[in-house]
Amino acid sequence: NGFAGVRIISECLLRISPRMNASWSRLRFPLVHHGSRIEVVVSGSQLTIEALTPGEGAFEIECNGARYTHPGSGVLEIAVSTAGPKRFEEKA
């Protein structure tokens, strides 16, 4: 499913199934999607997608089967679930 559960499905659809190492409390990373530089933050039961630069307008985010529209500027916050993001243990 890609880094941190991120997968680009199409030019206007970004699928995010938040995943991070069990020992981490937060994961933050940049990427470019739909012409916009965005920052993705996964922490606790919250997923935050912030457009750092303007892009080509609104785009869709799919998270755990639900769809949300990011306006292409500003911040979109999504409650992941009461259990938080999926976590995995590092293999030794």
GROMACS elastic network, one bead per residue, 0.5 to 0.9 nm:
[ bonds ]
;  ai    aj funct       b0    kb
    1     4     6  0.78049   500
    1     6     6  0.61366   500
    1     7     6  0.58955   500
    1    15     6  0.88859   500
    1    16     6  0.84991   500
    1    17     6  0.78840   500
    2     5     6  0.51878   500
    2     6     6  0.51316   500
    2     7     6  0.56010   500
    2     8     6  0.88584   500
    3     6     6  0.56144   500
    3     7     6  0.78918   500
    3    19     6  0.82589   500
    4     7     6  0.89881   500
    4    16     6  0.77733   500
    4    17     6  0.73254   500
    4    18     6  0.56800   500
    4    20     6  0.59964   500
    4    27     6  0.82721   500
    4    42     6  0.87797   500
    5    15     6  0.78262   500
    5    16     6  0.54048   500
    5    18     6  0.51716   500
    5    19     6  0.55365   500
    5    20     6  0.84293   500
    6    14     6  0.72189   500
    6    15     6  0.57536   500
    6    17     6  0.63823   500
    6    18     6  0.73878   500
    6    19     6  0.88318   500
    7    13     6  0.88800   500
    7    14     6  0.60660   500
    7    15     6  0.51115   500
    7    16     6  0.63692   500
    7    17     6  0.85266   500
    8    11     6  0.74651   500
    8    12     6  0.85778   500
    8    13     6  0.64285   500
    8    15     6  0.61438   500
    8    16     6  0.86262   500
    8    33     6  0.81308   500
    9    12     6  0.78895   500
    9    13     6  0.54604   500
    9    14     6  0.57693   500
    9    15     6  0.65722   500
   10    13     6  0.50286   500
   10    14     6  0.70516   500
   11    14     6  0.80075   500
   11    33     6  0.73799   500
   11    34     6  0.58176   500
   11    59     6  0.81997   500
   12    33     6  0.80665   500
   12    34     6  0.62172   500
   12    58     6  0.78203   500
   12    60     6  0.58626   500
   12    61     6  0.84256   500
   13    33     6  0.88511   500
   13    34     6  0.86010   500
   13    59     6  0.61398   500
   13    61     6  0.58062   500
   13    62     6  0.72069   500
   14    33     6  0.78739   500
   14    59     6  0.78535   500
   14    60     6  0.62881   500
   14    62     6  0.62144   500
   14    63     6  0.86512   500
   15    60     6  0.84022   500
   15    61     6  0.57571   500
   15    63     6  0.60151   500
   15    64     6  0.83191   500
   15    65     6  0.88443   500
   15    67     6  0.89594   500
   16    19     6  0.88536   500
   16    61     6  0.71271   500
   16    62     6  0.60747   500
   16    63     6  0.50120   500
   16    64     6  0.72318   500
   17    62     6  0.81574   500
   17    63     6  0.56155   500
   17    64     6  0.56461   500
   17    65     6  0.87396   500
   17    80     6  0.87793   500
   17    85     6  0.77565   500
   17    86     6  0.79188   500
   18    42     6  0.67482   500
   18    47     6  0.76918   500
   18    63     6  0.78958   500
   18    64     6  0.83099   500
   18    80     6  0.78544   500
   18    84     6  0.85131   500
   18    85     6  0.50967   500
   18    86     6  0.61542   500
   18    87     6  0.84942   500
   19    22     6  0.89832   500
   19    27     6  0.89649   500
   19    42     6  0.82491   500
   19    85     6  0.55639   500
   19    87     6  0.55128   500
   19    88     6  0.74251   500
   20    23     6  0.83733   500
   20    24     6  0.68508   500
   20    25     6  0.85912   500
   20    26     6  0.80484   500
   20    27     6  0.69910   500
   20    42     6  0.82148   500
   20    85     6  0.71297   500
   20    86     6  0.65612   500
   20    87     6  0.50645   500
   20    88     6  0.64198   500
   20    89     6  0.88856   500
   21    24     6  0.54951   500
   21    25     6  0.85293   500
   21    27     6  0.89325   500
   21    86     6  0.85706   500
   21    87     6  0.54221   500
   21    88     6  0.50813   500
   21    89     6  0.59616   500
   21    90     6  0.68490   500
   22    25     6  0.78679   500
   22    86     6  0.84336   500
   22    88     6  0.52797   500
   22    89     6  0.55714   500
   22    90     6  0.79493   500
   23    87     6  0.85366   500
   23    88     6  0.86792   500
   23    89     6  0.77704   500
   23    90     6  0.88581   500
   24    27     6  0.72150   500
   24    43     6  0.88377   500
   24    87     6  0.88331   500
   25    42     6  0.85416   500
   25    43     6  0.61004   500
   25    44     6  0.68429   500
   26    41     6  0.71660   500
   26    42     6  0.56801   500
   26    44     6  0.72067   500
   27    40     6  0.80483   500
   27    41     6  0.56705   500
   27    42     6  0.51521   500
   27    43     6  0.64839   500
   28    39     6  0.70424   500
   28    40     6  0.56420   500
   28    42     6  0.64335   500
   28    43     6  0.85265   500
   29    38     6  0.85582   500
   29    39     6  0.57186   500
   29    40     6  0.54831   500
   29    41     6  0.66980   500
   30    37     6  0.70298   500
   30    38     6  0.56302   500
   30    40     6  0.61357   500
   30    41     6  0.88330   500
   31    36     6  0.83771   500
   31    37     6  0.58687   500
   31    38     6  0.55012   500
   31    39     6  0.63809   500
   31    40     6  0.77677   500
   32    35     6  0.64135   500
   32    36     6  0.54901   500
   32    38     6  0.58875   500
   32    39     6  0.85646   500
   33    36     6  0.53961   500
   33    37     6  0.65354   500
   33    38     6  0.70930   500
   33    55     6  0.80365   500
   33    59     6  0.86887   500
   34    37     6  0.84614   500
   34    55     6  0.60593   500
   34    56     6  0.58271   500
   34    57     6  0.76202   500
   34    58     6  0.83124   500
   34    59     6  0.70455   500
   34    72     6  0.83618   500
   35    53     6  0.85019   500
   35    54     6  0.74484   500
   35    56     6  0.55440   500
   35    57     6  0.84399   500
   36    51     6  0.63734   500
   36    52     6  0.71303   500
   36    53     6  0.53857   500
   36    54     6  0.53550   500
   36    56     6  0.70289   500
   36    57     6  0.85471   500
   36    72     6  0.73512   500
   36    73     6  0.84587   500
   37    50     6  0.86010   500
   37    51     6  0.60378   500
   37    52     6  0.54372   500
   37    53     6  0.53100   500
   37    54     6  0.75182   500
   37    55     6  0.75101   500
   38    49     6  0.66799   500
   38    50     6  0.54145   500
   38    52     6  0.52515   500
   38    53     6  0.71410   500
   39    48     6  0.79265   500
   39    49     6  0.57421   500
   39    50     6  0.52130   500
   39    51     6  0.65512   500
   39    52     6  0.69104   500
   40    47     6  0.72827   500
   40    48     6  0.57773   500
   40    50     6  0.66500   500
   41    46     6  0.80073   500
   41    47     6  0.57946   500
   41    48     6  0.50742   500
   41    49     6  0.65725   500
   41    50     6  0.84957   500
   42    45     6  0.76863   500
   42    46     6  0.59974   500
   42    48     6  0.65606   500
   42    49     6  0.89843   500
   42    80     6  0.88812   500
   42    84     6  0.89942   500
   42    85     6  0.74579   500
   43    46     6  0.54246   500
   43    47     6  0.66143   500
   43    48     6  0.84738   500
   43    84     6  0.77950   500
   43    85     6  0.77036   500
   44    47     6  0.83346   500
   44    80     6  0.84767   500
   44    82     6  0.88606   500
   44    83     6  0.83505   500
   44    84     6  0.53717   500
   44    85     6  0.70150   500
   45    78     6  0.84990   500
   45    79     6  0.57965   500
   45    80     6  0.50334   500
   45    81     6  0.56510   500
   45    82     6  0.61361   500
   45    83     6  0.66574   500
   45    85     6  0.62163   500
   46    77     6  0.68928   500
   46    78     6  0.58414   500
   46    80     6  0.54315   500
   46    81     6  0.79024   500
   46    84     6  0.71602   500
   46    85     6  0.80953   500
   47    63     6  0.89791   500
   47    76     6  0.82683   500
   47    77     6  0.57655   500
   47    78     6  0.50631   500
   47    79     6  0.62924   500
   47    80     6  0.62089   500
   47    85     6  0.86149   500
   48    75     6  0.69224   500
   48    76     6  0.57912   500
   48    78     6  0.63229   500
   48    79     6  0.87772   500
   49    70     6  0.80931   500
   49    74     6  0.84489   500
   49    75     6  0.57372   500
   49    76     6  0.52270   500
   49    77     6  0.64514   500
   49    78     6  0.84063   500
   50    70     6  0.88469   500
   50    72     6  0.87286   500
   50    73     6  0.73265   500
   50    74     6  0.56998   500
   50    76     6  0.63413   500
   50    77     6  0.85093   500
   51    54     6  0.67474   500
   51    55     6  0.81573   500
   51    70     6  0.87244   500
   51    71     6  0.89302   500
   51    72     6  0.63385   500
   51    73     6  0.50471   500
   51    74     6  0.54552   500
   51    75     6  0.64388   500
   51    76     6  0.86899   500
   52    73     6  0.74533   500
   52    74     6  0.75440   500
   53    72     6  0.87233   500
   53    73     6  0.73277   500
   54    57     6  0.75422   500
   54    72     6  0.65173   500
   54    73     6  0.59218   500
   54    74     6  0.89659   500
   55    58     6  0.82685   500
   55    72     6  0.62214   500
   55    73     6  0.77246   500
   56    59     6  0.84474   500
   56    72     6  0.70936   500
   57    70     6  0.86212   500
   57    71     6  0.64290   500
   57    73     6  0.76755   500
   58    69     6  0.66644   500
   58    70     6  0.54880   500
   58    73     6  0.78875   500
   59    68     6  0.85658   500
   59    69     6  0.58300   500
   59    70     6  0.54279   500
   59    71     6  0.66652   500
   59    72     6  0.64352   500
   60    67     6  0.66802   500
   60    68     6  0.57256   500
   60    70     6  0.60400   500
   60    71     6  0.87010   500
   61    66     6  0.82658   500
   61    67     6  0.57061   500
   61    68     6  0.51385   500
   61    69     6  0.60996   500
   61    70     6  0.68787   500
   62    65     6  0.61247   500
   62    66     6  0.55242   500
   62    68     6  0.62967   500
   62    69     6  0.87543   500
   63    66     6  0.54043   500
   63    67     6  0.64631   500
   63    68     6  0.78793   500
   63    78     6  0.82653   500
   63    80     6  0.75508   500
   64    67     6  0.85276   500
   64    80     6  0.76467   500
   68    76     6  0.86616   500
   68    78     6  0.84033   500
   69    72     6  0.86077   500
   69    76     6  0.82765   500
   70    73     6  0.74655   500
   70    74     6  0.83367   500
   70    75     6  0.77162   500
   70    76     6  0.60580   500
   71    74     6  0.73899   500
   71    75     6  0.84506   500
   71    76     6  0.81960   500
   72    75     6  0.86903   500
   73    76     6  0.89249   500
   79    82     6  0.79926   500
   79    84     6  0.83202   500
   80    83     6  0.79411   500
   80    84     6  0.58245   500
   80    85     6  0.64793   500
   81    84     6  0.51731   500
   81    85     6  0.73611   500
   82    85     6  0.89533   500
   83    86     6  0.81456   500
   84    87     6  0.86139   500
